[in-house]
Amino acid sequence: METKKILLVDDEPDVLRLFIRMLSSGGHRYQVNQALTAQRALELMRSRQPDLVLLDLLMPDMDGFELLRCKSEDASIRDIPVVVVSSRSPEGEARVCPVLEVRQGDGLTALELLRCVEGLSQILAPHGHPAHPGPRETAPATRA
């Protein structure tokens, strides 16, 4: 199953525009929906059933952690894969949760983000539904 529908969730419109440009720069055609609030994101997950959600953690109305908790309690959306793409992370406590977090000290280039989306869509494809093959080149090694 190829990732076709992506939901971007961030309270900053400039960040949403940046991600849209990054996603469209790779030549793939994604249907991209945007949510400026976590509540709107939950509504869109239920009504549009995206293949993947790119989620900022720190938002004013309801943070990303609360959104993930609500999502996990809703059987209709609990299996939608989420990638946390937050430029900031709450400090202090160690956490282990059912969320994949991709971090790179100096950020991700557009190509690196697209490779992550393609790779994750293959890994997280529902059982029995092979994902569309991703790019042939491999992503650069993780930087320290």
N, CA, C and O atoms as CSV, one atom per row, in Angstrom:
chain,resi,resn,atom,element,x,y,z
A,1,MET,N,N,0.842,-1.176,0.000
A,1,MET,CA,C,0.000,0.000,0.000
A,1,MET,C,C,0.886,1.237,0.000
A,1,MET,O,O,1.680,1.428,0.921
A,2,GLU,N,N,0.765,2.042,-0.977
A,2,GLU,CA,C,1.544,3.270,-1.073
A,2,GLU,C,C,0.881,4.349,-0.226
A,2,GLU,O,O,-0.343,4.482,-0.226
A,3,THR,N,N,1.688,5.113,0.492
A,3,THR,CA,C,1.139,6.219,1.267
A,3,THR,C,C,0.686,7.293,0.297
A,3,THR,O,O,1.486,7.841,-0.462
A,4,LYS,N,N,-0.589,7.582,0.329
A,4,LYS,CA,C,-1.143,8.582,-0.577
A,4,LYS,C,C,-1.737,9.755,0.171
A,4,LYS,O,O,-1.637,10.893,-0.289
A,5,LYS,N,N,-2.358,9.501,1.324
A,5,LYS,CA,C,-3.004,10.555,2.086
A,5,LYS,C,C,-2.196,10.830,3.358
A,5,LYS,O,O,-1.985,9.939,4.180
A,6,ILE,N,N,-1.753,12.071,3.500
A,6,ILE,CA,C,-0.958,12.462,4.656
A,6,ILE,C,C,-1.665,13.605,5.366
A,6,ILE,O,O,-2.126,14.553,4.731
A,7,LEU,N,N,-1.746,13.507,6.687
A,7,LEU,CA,C,-2.304,14.573,7.505
A,7,LEU,C,C,-1.162,15.251,8.245
A,7,LEU,O,O,-0.427,14.601,8.990
A,8,LEU,N,N,-1.010,16.562,8.042
A,8,LEU,CA,C,-0.009,17.364,8.744
A,8,LEU,C,C,-0.697,18.061,9.904
A,8,LEU,O,O,-1.741,18.690,9.725
A,9,VAL,N,N,-0.113,17.951,11.101
A,9,VAL,CA,C,-0.706,18.559,12.289
A,9,VAL,C,C,0.332,19.440,12.961
A,9,VAL,O,O,1.316,18.951,13.516
A,10,ASP,N,N,0.102,20.743,12.904
A,10,ASP,CA,C,0.998,21.711,13.529
A,10,ASP,C,C,0.226,23.009,13.698
A,10,ASP,O,O,-0.589,23.361,12.845
A,11,ASP,N,N,0.471,23.719,14.780
A,11,ASP,CA,C,-0.244,24.967,15.037
A,11,ASP,C,C,0.387,26.170,14.336
A,11,ASP,O,O,-0.125,27.285,14.441
A,12,GLU,N,N,1.483,25.957,13.631
A,12,GLU,CA,C,2.154,27.051,12.936
A,12,GLU,C,C,1.950,26.909,11.423
A,12,GLU,O,O,2.476,25.977,10.814
A,13,PRO,N,N,1.188,27.830,10.813
A,13,PRO,CA,C,0.919,27.745,9.367
A,13,PRO,C,C,2.190,27.716,8.522
A,13,PRO,O,O,2.219,27.043,7.492
A,14,ASP,N,N,3.241,28.430,8.930
A,14,ASP,CA,C,4.483,28.425,8.162
A,14,ASP,C,C,5.109,27.031,8.126
A,14,ASP,O,O,5.665,26.622,7.106
A,15,VAL,N,N,5.019,26.314,9.226
A,15,VAL,CA,C,5.559,24.951,9.276
A,15,VAL,C,C,4.748,24.042,8.359
A,15,VAL,O,O,5.318,23.206,7.656
A,16,LEU,N,N,3.432,24.195,8.359
A,16,LEU,CA,C,2.591,23.392,7.464
A,16,LEU,C,C,2.948,23.643,6.008
A,16,LEU,O,O,3.052,22.705,5.217
A,17,ARG,N,N,3.137,24.915,5.655
A,17,ARG,CA,C,3.516,25.238,4.269
A,17,ARG,C,C,4.874,24.628,3.921
A,17,ARG,O,O,5.063,24.128,2.812
A,18,LEU,N,N,5.810,24.666,4.855
A,18,LEU,CA,C,7.130,24.081,4.617
A,18,LEU,C,C,7.013,22.579,4.349
A,18,LEU,O,O,7.617,22.071,3.405
A,19,PHE,N,N,6.246,21.875,5.165
A,19,PHE,CA,C,6.096,20.431,4.970
A,19,PHE,C,C,5.394,20.117,3.648
A,19,PHE,O,O,5.737,19.139,2.983
A,20,ILE,N,N,4.429,20.925,3.269
A,20,ILE,CA,C,3.764,20.707,1.983
A,20,ILE,C,C,4.763,20.857,0.845
A,20,ILE,O,O,4.776,20.049,-0.084
A,21,ARG,N,N,5.603,21.891,0.915
A,21,ARG,CA,C,6.626,22.068,-0.125
A,21,ARG,C,C,7.590,20.895,-0.124
A,21,ARG,O,O,7.961,20.403,-1.190
A,22,MET,N,N,8.000,20.440,1.048
A,22,MET,CA,C,8.932,19.320,1.133
A,22,MET,C,C,8.317,18.057,0.541
A,22,MET,O,O,8.972,17.338,-0.213
A,23,LEU,N,N,7.068,17.789,0.881
A,23,LEU,CA,C,6.416,16.579,0.377
A,23,LEU,C,C,6.194,16.630,-1.131
A,23,LEU,O,O,6.255,15.596,-1.797
A,24,SER,N,N,5.942,17.802,-1.671
A,24,SER,CA,C,5.695,17.908,-3.112
A,24,SER,C,C,6.984,17.966,-3.922
A,24,SER,O,O,6.952,17.794,-5.141
A,25,SER,N,N,8.115,18.205,-3.265
A,25,SER,CA,C,9.376,18.349,-3.987
A,25,SER,C,C,9.936,17.023,-4.501
A,25,SER,O,O,10.800,17.022,-5.378
A,26,GLY,N,N,9.468,15.914,-3.980
A,26,GLY,CA,C,10.018,14.622,-4.375
A,26,GLY,C,C,9.386,14.006,-5.600
A,26,GLY,O,O,9.776,12.913,-6.010
A,27,GLY,N,N,8.412,14.684,-6.196
A,27,GLY,CA,C,7.787,14.154,-7.389
A,27,GLY,C,C,6.636,13.198,-7.116
A,27,GLY,O,O,5.985,12.740,-8.055
A,28,HIS,N,N,6.370,12.887,-5.847
A,28,HIS,CA,C,5.237,12.015,-5.520
A,28,HIS,C,C,3.986,12.871,-5.403
A,28,HIS,O,O,4.055,14.061,-5.095
A,29,ARG,N,N,2.855,12.252,-5.651
A,29,ARG,CA,C,1.589,12.967,-5.539
A,29,ARG,C,C,0.878,12.485,-4.283
A,29,ARG,O,O,0.298,11.399,-4.258
A,30,TYR,N,N,0.932,13.307,-3.246
A,30,TYR,CA,C,0.246,13.000,-2.002
A,30,TYR,C,C,-0.982,13.879,-1.871
A,30,TYR,O,O,-0.980,15.036,-2.292
A,31,GLN,N,N,-2.017,13.332,-1.292
A,31,GLN,CA,C,-3.159,14.137,-0.899
A,31,GLN,C,C,-2.842,14.579,0.527
A,31,GLN,O,O,-2.799,13.757,1.442
A,32,VAL,N,N,-2.621,15.875,0.711
A,32,VAL,CA,C,-2.197,16.391,2.008
A,32,VAL,C,C,-3.326,17.213,2.616
A,32,VAL,O,O,-3.840,18.148,2.002
A,33,ASN,N,N,-3.700,16.842,3.837
A,33,ASN,CA,C,-4.642,17.619,4.626
A,33,ASN,C,C,-3.874,18.237,5.779
A,33,ASN,O,O,-2.846,17.713,6.210
A,34,GLN,N,N,-4.384,19.358,6.275
A,34,GLN,CA,C,-3.704,20.087,7.338
A,34,GLN,C,C,-4.647,20.322,8.501
A,34,GLN,O,O,-5.849,20.510,8.314
A,35,ALA,N,N,-4.092,20.309,9.699
A,35,ALA,CA,C,-4.854,20.651,10.897
A,35,ALA,C,C,-3.980,21.558,11.761
A,35,ALA,O,O,-2.830,21.236,12.059
A,36,LEU,N,N,-4.545,22.689,12.154
A,36,LEU,CA,C,-3.838,23.630,13.020
A,36,LEU,C,C,-4.043,23.314,14.494
A,36,LEU,O,O,-3.341,23.847,15.355
A,37,THR,N,N,-5.013,22.441,14.782
A,37,THR,CA,C,-5.286,22.052,16.171
A,37,THR,C,C,-5.389,20.535,16.260
A,37,THR,O,O,-5.668,19.852,15.275
A,38,ALA,N,N,-5.158,20.033,17.455
A,38,ALA,CA,C,-5.262,18.591,17.676
A,38,ALA,C,C,-6.701,18.114,17.508
A,38,ALA,O,O,-6.942,17.028,16.980
A,39,GLN,N,N,-7.661,18.931,17.960
A,39,GLN,CA,C,-9.067,18.550,17.823
A,39,GLN,C,C,-9.435,18.393,16.353
A,39,GLN,O,O,-10.106,17.430,15.981
A,40,ARG,N,N,-9.001,19.333,15.513
A,40,ARG,CA,C,-9.265,19.246,14.072
A,40,ARG,C,C,-8.575,18.017,13.484
A,40,ARG,O,O,-9.125,17.351,12.606
A,41,ALA,N,N,-7.370,17.720,13.969
A,41,ALA,CA,C,-6.644,16.539,13.483
A,41,ALA,C,C,-7.438,15.261,13.759
A,41,ALA,O,O,-7.531,14.389,12.895
A,42,LEU,N,N,-8.009,15.149,14.957
A,42,LEU,CA,C,-8.816,13.969,15.275
A,42,LEU,C,C,-10.025,13.874,14.351
A,42,LEU,O,O,-10.368,12.787,13.887
A,43,GLU,N,N,-10.675,15.014,14.082
A,43,GLU,CA,C,-11.816,15.025,13.160
A,43,GLU,C,C,-11.395,14.542,11.770
A,43,GLU,O,O,-12.081,13.726,11.154
A,44,LEU,N,N,-10.260,15.054,11.282
A,44,LEU,CA,C,-9.787,14.662,9.950
A,44,LEU,C,C,-9.349,13.201,9.905
A,44,LEU,O,O,-9.546,12.529,8.893
A,45,MET,N,N,-8.762,12.707,10.982
A,45,MET,CA,C,-8.392,11.292,11.008
A,45,MET,C,C,-9.633,10.429,10.877
A,45,MET,O,O,-9.623,9.419,10.173
A,46,ARG,N,N,-10.702,10.825,11.557
A,46,ARG,CA,C,-11.941,10.033,11.509
A,46,ARG,C,C,-12.634,10.140,10.148
A,46,ARG,O,O,-13.145,9.144,9.634
A,47,SER,N,N,-12.655,11.328,9.570
A,47,SER,CA,C,-13.406,11.518,8.326
A,47,SER,C,C,-12.611,11.187,7.067
A,47,SER,O,O,-13.190,10.736,6.079
A,48,ARG,N,N,-11.302,11.401,7.084
A,48,ARG,CA,C,-10.494,11.211,5.867
A,48,ARG,C,C,-9.609,9.971,5.912
A,48,ARG,O,O,-9.099,9.546,4.876
A,49,GLN,N,N,-9.417,9.386,7.082
A,49,GLN,CA,C,-8.599,8.177,7.242
A,49,GLN,C,C,-7.263,8.272,6.492
A,49,GLN,O,O,-7.051,7.544,5.522
A,50,PRO,N,N,-6.358,9.166,6.931
A,50,PRO,CA,C,-5.072,9.283,6.240
A,50,PRO,C,C,-4.239,8.010,6.388
A,50,PRO,O,O,-4.455,7.209,7.297
A,51,ASP,N,N,-3.284,7.846,5.474
A,51,ASP,CA,C,-2.361,6.718,5.545
A,51,ASP,C,C,-1.248,6.979,6.552
A,51,ASP,O,O,-0.632,6.044,7.065
A,52,LEU,N,N,-0.995,8.260,6.832
A,52,LEU,CA,C,0.095,8.645,7.728
A,52,LEU,C,C,-0.195,10.026,8.294
A,52,LEU,O,O,-0.743,10.887,7.605
A,53,VAL,N,N,0.178,10.232,9.561
A,53,VAL,CA,C,0.047,11.534,10.209
A,53,VAL,C,C,1.438,12.005,10.605
A,53,VAL,O,O,2.204,11.269,11.226
A,54,LEU,N,N,1.753,13.247,10.235
A,54,LEU,CA,C,2.975,13.902,10.703
A,54,LEU,C,C,2.529,14.881,11.787
A,54,LEU,O,O,1.775,15.811,11.500
A,55,LEU,N,N,2.981,14.688,13.025
A,55,LEU,CA,C,2.423,15.364,14.192
A,55,LEU,C,C,3.455,16.162,14.975
A,55,LEU,O,O,4.512,15.648,15.339
A,56,ASP,N,N,3.131,17.429,15.228
A,56,ASP,CA,C,3.892,18.245,16.164
A,56,ASP,C,C,3.376,17.932,17.565
A,56,ASP,O,O,2.174,17.741,17.748
A,57,LEU,N,N,4.260,17.876,18.549
A,57,LEU,CA,C,3.842,17.548,19.912
A,57,LEU,C,C,3.320,18.743,20.694
A,57,LEU,O,O,2.407,18.601,21.507
A,58,LEU,N,N,3.889,19.914,20.456
A,58,LEU,CA,C,3.576,21.069,21.287
A,58,LEU,C,C,2.606,21.997,20.571
A,58,LEU,O,O,2.977,22.731,19.655
A,59,MET,N,N,1.347,21.944,21.015
A,59,MET,CA,C,0.301,22.787,20.444
A,59,MET,C,C,-0.514,23.354,21.606
A,59,MET,O,O,-0.580,22.741,22.671
A,60,PRO,N,N,-1.134,24.516,21.410
A,60,PRO,CA,C,-1.789,25.181,22.534
A,60,PRO,C,C,-3.108,24.562,23.004
A,60,PRO,O,O,-3.362,24.541,24.208
A,61,ASP,N,N,-3.941,24.068,22.119
A,61,ASP,CA,C,-5.266,23.592,22.552
A,61,ASP,C,C,-5.200,22.232,23.243
A,61,ASP,O,O,-5.738,22.051,24.336
A,62,MET,N,N,-4.562,21.322,22.618
A,62,MET,CA,C,-4.375,19.964,23.117
A,62,MET,C,C,-3.034,19.546,22.545
A,62,MET,O,O,-2.826,19.635,21.335
A,63,ASP,N,N,-2.122,19.094,23.388
A,63,ASP,CA,C,-0.806,18.750,22.844
A,63,ASP,C,C,-0.839,17.412,22.120
A,63,ASP,O,O,-1.830,16.683,22.165
A,64,GLY,N,N,0.268,17.108,21.453
A,64,GLY,CA,C,0.349,15.881,20.674
A,64,GLY,C,C,0.224,14.620,21.500
A,64,GLY,O,O,-0.272,13.603,21.015
A,65,PHE,N,N,0.676,14.679,22.764
A,65,PHE,CA,C,0.558,13.508,23.630
A,65,PHE,C,C,-0.916,13.199,23.913
A,65,PHE,O,O,-1.324,12.037,23.908
A,66,GLU,N,N,-1.701,14.239,24.157
A,66,GLU,CA,C,-3.130,14.050,24.392
A,66,GLU,C,C,-3.824,13.559,23.124
A,66,GLU,O,O,-4.705,12.701,23.188
A,67,LEU,N,N,-3.430,14.099,21.983
A,67,LEU,CA,C,-3.984,13.638,20.708
A,67,LEU,C,C,-3.696,12.145,20.534
A,67,LEU,O,O,-4.580,11.386,20.135
A,68,LEU,N,N,-2.474,11.725,20.828
A,68,LEU,CA,C,-2.117,10.305,20.690
A,68,LEU,C,C,-2.927,9.440,21.653
A,68,LEU,O,O,-3.321,8.327,21.305
A,69,ARG,N,N,-3.177,9.944,22.859
A,69,ARG,CA,C,-3.992,9.197,23.820
A,69,ARG,C,C,-5.421,9.037,23.291
A,69,ARG,O,O,-5.975,7.938,23.319
A,70,CYS,N,N,-6.017,10.137,22.808
A,70,CYS,CA,C,-7.378,10.076,22.240
A,70,CYS,C,C,-7.423,9.140,21.037
A,70,CYS,O,O,-8.370,8.368,20.886
A,71,LYS,N,N,-6.412,9.204,20.189
A,71,LYS,CA,C,-6.340,8.355,19.004
A,71,LYS,C,C,-6.285,6.877,19.406
A,71,LYS,O,O,-6.953,6.039,18.799
A,72,SER,N,N,-5.494,6.567,20.422
A,72,SER,CA,C,-5.346,5.168,20.836
A,72,SER,C,C,-6.619,4.602,21.446
A,72,SER,O,O,-6.799,3.385,21.489
A,73,GLU,N,N,-7.504,5.474,21.918
A,73,GLU,CA,C,-8.769,5.033,22.514
A,73,GLU,C,C,-9.890,4.899,21.478
A,73,GLU,O,O,-10.982,4.434,21.808
A,74,ASP,N,N,-9.633,5.295,20.251
A,74,ASP,CA,C,-10.648,5.263,19.197
A,74,ASP,C,C,-10.291,4.164,18.198
A,74,ASP,O,O,-9.338,4.304,17.430
A,75,ALA,N,N,-11.045,3.083,18.208
A,75,ALA,CA,C,-10.743,1.932,17.348
A,75,ALA,C,C,-10.738,2.281,15.865
A,75,ALA,O,O,-10.061,1.617,15.080
A,76,SER,N,N,-11.482,3.316,15.467
A,76,SER,CA,C,-11.561,3.659,14.048
A,76,SER,C,C,-10.290,4.337,13.526
A,76,SER,O,O,-10.071,4.383,12.315
A,77,ILE,N,N,-9.455,4.861,14.421
A,77,ILE,CA,C,-8.247,5.568,13.973
A,77,ILE,C,C,-6.978,5.098,14.667
A,77,ILE,O,O,-5.894,5.575,14.330
A,78,ARG,N,N,-7.072,4.188,15.613
A,78,ARG,CA,C,-5.905,3.824,16.421
A,78,ARG,C,C,-4.749,3.233,15.609
A,78,ARG,O,O,-3.597,3.336,16.030
A,79,ASP,N,N,-5.028,2.620,14.462
A,79,ASP,CA,C,-3.975,1.979,13.675
A,79,ASP,C,C,-3.337,2.883,12.626
A,79,ASP,O,O,-2.469,2.431,11.879
A,80,ILE,N,N,-3.743,4.140,12.553
A,80,ILE,CA,C,-3.125,5.068,11.602
A,80,ILE,C,C,-1.716,5.393,12.114
A,80,ILE,O,O,-1.570,5.850,13.248
A,81,PRO,N,N,-0.684,5.167,11.303
A,81,PRO,CA,C,0.690,5.455,11.737
A,81,PRO,C,C,0.902,6.965,11.956
A,81,PRO,O,O,0.376,7.798,11.218
A,82,VAL,N,N,1.684,7.284,12.984
A,82,VAL,CA,C,2.005,8.670,13.313
A,82,VAL,C,C,3.517,8.814,13.400
A,82,VAL,O,O,4.201,8.005,14.027
A,83,VAL,N,N,4.021,9.857,12.759
A,83,VAL,CA,C,5.431,10.212,12.883
A,83,VAL,C,C,5.468,11.570,13.569
A,83,VAL,O,O,4.884,12.538,13.082
A,84,VAL,N,N,6.157,11.634,14.699
A,84,VAL,CA,C,6.286,12.892,15.421
A,84,VAL,C,C,7.374,13.711,14.739
A,84,VAL,O,O,8.514,13.264,14.612
A,85,VAL,N,N,7.012,14.908,14.305
A,85,VAL,CA,C,7.952,15.815,13.659
A,85,VAL,C,C,7.914,17.140,14.415
A,85,VAL,O,O,7.348,18.128,13.946
A,86,SER,N,N,8.513,17.135,15.567
A,86,SER,CA,C,8.488,18.305,16.432
A,86,SER,C,C,9.893,18.875,16.532
A,86,SER,O,O,10.856,18.134,16.729
A,87,SER,N,N,10.010,20.174,16.397
A,87,SER,CA,C,11.329,20.794,16.513
A,87,SER,C,C,11.743,20.927,17.964
A,87,SER,O,O,12.915,21.165,18.254
A,88,ARG,N,N,10.798,20.777,18.880
A,88,ARG,CA,C,11.079,20.834,20.316
A,88,ARG,C,C,10.462,19.607,20.958
A,88,ARG,O,O,9.487,19.049,20.454
A,89,SER,N,N,11.036,19.196,22.070
A,89,SER,CA,C,10.498,18.062,22.801
A,89,SER,C,C,10.452,18.429,24.276
A,89,SER,O,O,11.372,19.076,24.775
A,90,PRO,N,N,9.414,18.035,24.977
A,90,PRO,CA,C,9.391,18.312,26.411
A,90,PRO,C,C,10.617,17.697,27.079
A,90,PRO,O,O,10.994,16.567,26.766
A,91,GLU,N,N,11.231,18.422,27.984
A,91,GLU,CA,C,12.452,17.978,28.656
A,91,GLU,C,C,12.124,17.216,29.931
A,91,GLU,O,O,11.017,17.311,30.461
A,92,GLY,N,N,13.089,16.469,30.409
A,92,GLY,CA,C,12.971,15.931,31.754
A,92,GLY,C,C,12.854,14.437,31.867
A,92,GLY,O,O,13.825,13.796,32.269
A,93,GLU,N,N,11.754,13.851,31.546
A,93,GLU,CA,C,11.541,12.448,31.851
A,93,GLU,C,C,11.805,11.539,30.647
A,93,GLU,O,O,11.553,11.894,29.496
A,94,ALA,N,N,12.320,10.364,30.967
A,94,ALA,CA,C,12.494,9.351,29.924
A,94,ALA,C,C,11.118,8.814,29.579
A,94,ALA,O,O,10.249,8.737,30.448
A,95,ARG,N,N,10.907,8.445,28.331
A,95,ARG,CA,C,9.597,7.940,27.948
A,95,ARG,C,C,9.748,6.791,26.961
A,95,ARG,O,O,10.620,6.780,26.092
A,96,VAL,N,N,8.891,5.869,27.132
A,96,VAL,CA,C,8.765,4.760,26.198
A,96,VAL,C,C,7.292,4.727,25.829
A,96,VAL,O,O,6.431,4.541,26.689
A,97,CYS,N,N,7.011,4.905,24.564
A,97,CYS,CA,C,5.617,4.939,24.136
A,97,CYS,C,C,5.500,4.365,22.733
A,97,CYS,O,O,6.505,4.187,22.045
A,98,PRO,N,N,4.274,4.076,22.306
A,98,PRO,CA,C,4.071,3.459,20.990
A,98,PRO,C,C,4.133,4.482,19.851
A,98,PRO,O,O,3.293,4.479,18.952
A,99,VAL,N,N,5.127,5.340,19.906
A,99,VAL,CA,C,5.284,6.392,18.904
A,99,VAL,C,C,6.720,6.358,18.414
A,99,VAL,O,O,7.649,6.225,19.210
A,100,LEU,N,N,6.903,6.475,17.121
A,100,LEU,CA,C,8.232,6.554,16.546
A,100,LEU,C,C,8.617,8.014,16.445
A,100,LEU,O,O,7.860,8.827,15.913
A,101,GLU,N,N,9.781,8.347,16.949
A,101,GLU,CA,C,10.254,9.719,16.881
A,101,GLU,C,C,11.544,9.721,16.079
A,101,GLU,O,O,12.471,8.972,16.389
A,102,VAL,N,N,11.610,10.554,15.053
A,102,VAL,CA,C,12.794,10.669,14.215
A,102,VAL,C,C,13.469,11.981,14.571
A,102,VAL,O,O,12.870,13.049,14.447
A,103,ARG,N,N,14.709,11.901,15.009
A,103,ARG,CA,C,15.438,13.106,15.359
A,103,ARG,C,C,16.753,13.138,14.618
A,103,ARG,O,O,17.421,12.119,14.445
A,104,GLN,N,N,17.099,14.305,14.197
A,104,GLN,CA,C,18.404,14.536,13.613
A,104,GLN,C,C,18.785,15.942,14.023
A,104,GLN,O,O,18.036,16.888,13.784
A,105,GLY,N,N,19.946,16.083,14.639
A,105,GLY,CA,C,20.345,17.350,15.231
A,105,GLY,C,C,20.141,18.566,14.365
A,105,GLY,O,O,19.663,19.592,14.850
A,106,ASP,N,N,20.490,18.480,13.093
A,106,ASP,CA,C,20.367,19.646,12.231
A,106,ASP,C,C,19.139,19.572,11.328
A,106,ASP,O,O,19.071,20.287,10.328
A,107,GLY,N,N,18.165,18.718,11.659
A,107,GLY,CA,C,16.928,18.628,10.887
A,107,GLY,C,C,17.046,17.672,9.712
A,107,GLY,O,O,18.085,17.049,9.495
A,108,LEU,N,N,15.966,17.572,8.964
A,108,LEU,CA,C,15.905,16.689,7.806
A,108,LEU,C,C,15.775,17.519,6.538
A,108,LEU,O,O,15.049,18.512,6.509
A,109,THR,N,N,16.471,17.115,5.506
A,109,THR,CA,C,16.284,17.753,4.201
A,109,THR,C,C,14.965,17.244,3.622
A,109,THR,O,O,14.390,16.284,4.135
A,110,ALA,N,N,14.496,17.874,2.575
A,110,ALA,CA,C,13.265,17.430,1.923
A,110,ALA,C,C,13.400,15.986,1.452
A,110,ALA,O,O,12.477,15.189,1.626
A,111,LEU,N,N,14.536,15.644,0.861
A,111,LEU,CA,C,14.743,14.283,0.371
A,111,LEU,C,C,14.762,13.282,1.526
A,111,LEU,O,O,14.195,12.195,1.412
A,112,GLU,N,N,15.409,13.641,2.636
A,112,GLU,CA,C,15.437,12.739,3.788
A,112,GLU,C,C,14.038,12.519,4.354
A,112,GLU,O,O,13.686,11.398,4.721
A,113,LEU,N,N,13.235,13.587,4.427
A,113,LEU,CA,C,11.870,13.448,4.918
A,113,LEU,C,C,11.065,12.533,4.002
A,113,LEU,O,O,10.340,11.663,4.483
A,114,LEU,N,N,11.183,12.718,2.697
A,114,LEU,CA,C,10.456,11.872,1.756
A,114,LEU,C,C,10.878,10.414,1.881
A,114,LEU,O,O,10.036,9.518,1.820
A,115,ARG,N,N,12.150,10.173,2.055
A,115,ARG,CA,C,12.630,8.794,2.230
A,115,ARG,C,C,12.077,8.183,3.508
A,115,ARG,O,O,11.731,7.002,3.540
A,116,CYS,N,N,11.994,8.989,4.561
A,116,CYS,CA,C,11.409,8.500,5.814
A,116,CYS,C,C,9.946,8.127,5.608
A,116,CYS,O,O,9.509,7.064,6.049
A,117,VAL,N,N,9.189,8.993,4.943
A,117,VAL,CA,C,7.775,8.731,4.691
A,117,VAL,C,C,7.613,7.451,3.880
A,117,VAL,O,O,6.785,6.605,4.220
A,118,GLU,N,N,8.397,7.298,2.809
A,118,GLU,CA,C,8.300,6.095,1.975
A,118,GLU,C,C,8.697,4.844,2.755
A,118,GLU,O,O,8.020,3.818,2.691
A,119,GLY,N,N,9.803,4.945,3.490
A,119,GLY,CA,C,10.262,3.790,4.264
A,119,GLY,C,C,9.266,3.383,5.340
A,119,GLY,O,O,8.984,2.199,5.520
A,120,LEU,N,N,8.738,4.368,6.050
A,120,LEU,CA,C,7.774,4.072,7.104
A,120,LEU,C,C,6.469,3.531,6.548
A,120,LEU,O,O,5.834,2.677,7.167
A,121,SER,N,N,6.066,4.022,5.388
A,121,SER,CA,C,4.828,3.503,4.805
A,121,SER,C,C,4.991,2.030,4.458
A,121,SER,O,O,4.028,1.267,4.537
A,122,GLN,N,N,6.193,1.623,4.077
A,122,GLN,CA,C,6.435,0.200,3.789
A,122,GLN,C,C,6.456,-0.617,5.071
A,122,GLN,O,O,5.861,-1.692,5.138
A,123,ILE,N,N,7.132,-0.112,6.078
A,123,ILE,CA,C,7.242,-0.844,7.341
A,123,ILE,C,C,5.894,-0.957,8.040
A,123,ILE,O,O,5.572,-1.999,8.609
A,124,LEU,N,N,5.104,0.118,7.999
A,124,LEU,CA,C,3.859,0.172,8.753
A,124,LEU,C,C,2.633,-0.233,7.954
A,124,LEU,O,O,1.511,-0.107,8.445
A,125,ALA,N,N,2.822,-0.718,6.731
A,125,ALA,CA,C,1.679,-1.146,5.916
A,125,ALA,C,C,0.931,-2.253,6.647
A,125,ALA,O,O,1.554,-3.115,7.266
A,126,PRO,N,N,-0.404,-2.239,6.581
A,126,PRO,CA,C,-1.171,-3.304,7.237
A,126,PRO,C,C,-0.710,-4.672,6.746
A,126,PRO,O,O,-0.330,-4.826,5.586
A,127,HIS,N,N,-0.744,-5.654,7.623
A,127,HIS,CA,C,-0.317,-7.021,7.282
A,127,HIS,C,C,-1.076,-7.524,6.067
A,127,HIS,O,O,-2.296,-7.384,5.976
A,128,GLY,N,N,-0.344,-8.105,5.144
A,128,GLY,CA,C,-0.962,-8.657,3.947
A,128,GLY,C,C,-1.134,-7.643,2.829
A,128,GLY,O,O,-1.622,-7.988,1.753
A,129,HIS,N,N,-0.741,-6.399,3.068
A,129,HIS,CA,C,-0.852,-5.354,2.048
A,129,HIS,C,C,0.532,-4.762,1.822
A,129,HIS,O,O,0.876,-3.761,2.452
A,130,PRO,N,N,1.326,-5.345,0.951
A,130,PRO,CA,C,2.680,-4.833,0.752
A,130,PRO,C,C,2.657,-3.388,0.268
A,130,PRO,O,O,1.824,-2.992,-0.547
A,131,ALA,N,N,3.587,-2.630,0.792
A,131,ALA,CA,C,3.690,-1.219,0.417
A,131,ALA,C,C,4.345,-1.084,-0.948
A,131,ALA,O,O,5.061,-1.975,-1.405
A,132,HIS,N,N,4.087,0.033,-1.579
A,132,HIS,CA,C,4.719,0.364,-2.860
A,132,HIS,C,C,6.221,0.512,-2.636
A,132,HIS,O,O,6.616,1.122,-1.643
A,133,PRO,N,N,7.076,-0.018,-3.512
A,133,PRO,CA,C,8.514,0.110,-3.326
A,133,PRO,C,C,8.934,1.571,-3.223
A,133,PRO,O,O,8.427,2.427,-3.949
A,134,GLY,N,N,9.856,1.843,-2.324
A,134,GLY,CA,C,10.335,3.205,-2.095
A,134,GLY,C,C,11.468,3.564,-3.035
A,134,GLY,O,O,11.731,2.850,-4.003
A,135,PRO,N,N,12.143,4.677,-2.750
A,135,PRO,CA,C,13.250,5.110,-3.597
A,135,PRO,C,C,14.362,4.073,-3.612
A,135,PRO,O,O,14.538,3.326,-2.649
A,136,ARG,N,N,15.103,4.030,-4.697
A,136,ARG,CA,C,16.172,3.032,-4.824
A,136,ARG,C,C,17.421,3.412,-4.058
A,136,ARG,O,O,18.154,2.534,-3.602
A,137,GLU,N,N,17.678,4.699,-3.906
A,137,GLU,CA,C,18.843,5.122,-3.149
A,137,GLU,C,C,18.561,4.943,-1.663
A,137,GLU,O,O,17.405,4.978,-1.241
A,138,THR,N,N,19.601,4.754,-0.876
A,138,THR,CA,C,19.415,4.656,0.559
A,138,THR,C,C,19.638,6.022,1.173
A,138,THR,O,O,20.377,6.852,0.643
A,139,ALA,N,N,18.979,6.241,2.311
A,139,ALA,CA,C,19.115,7.518,3.011
A,139,ALA,C,C,20.531,7.627,3.574
A,139,ALA,O,O,21.158,6.611,3.874
A,140,PRO,N,N,21.038,8.856,3.720
A,140,PRO,CA,C,22.366,9.026,4.290
A,140,PRO,C,C,22.402,8.501,5.713
A,140,PRO,O,O,21.381,8.467,6.399
A,141,ALA,N,N,23.573,8.097,6.148
A,141,ALA,CA,C,23.724,7.582,7.504
A,141,ALA,C,C,23.345,8.655,8.511
A,141,ALA,O,O,23.514,9.848,8.261
A,142,THR,N,N,22.823,8.208,9.666
A,142,THR,CA,C,22.445,9.144,10.725
A,142,THR,C,C,23.678,9.880,11.216
A,142,THR,O,O,24.739,9.294,11.434
A,143,ARG,N,N,23.506,11.168,11.382
A,143,ARG,CA,C,24.617,11.997,11.874
A,143,ARG,C,C,24.577,12.056,13.389
A,143,ARG,O,O,23.508,12.016,13.999
A,144,ALA,N,N,25.734,12.151,13.974
A,144,ALA,CA,C,25.823,12.226,15.431
A,144,ALA,C,C,25.493,13.612,15.934
A,144,ALA,O,O,25.519,13.854,17.140
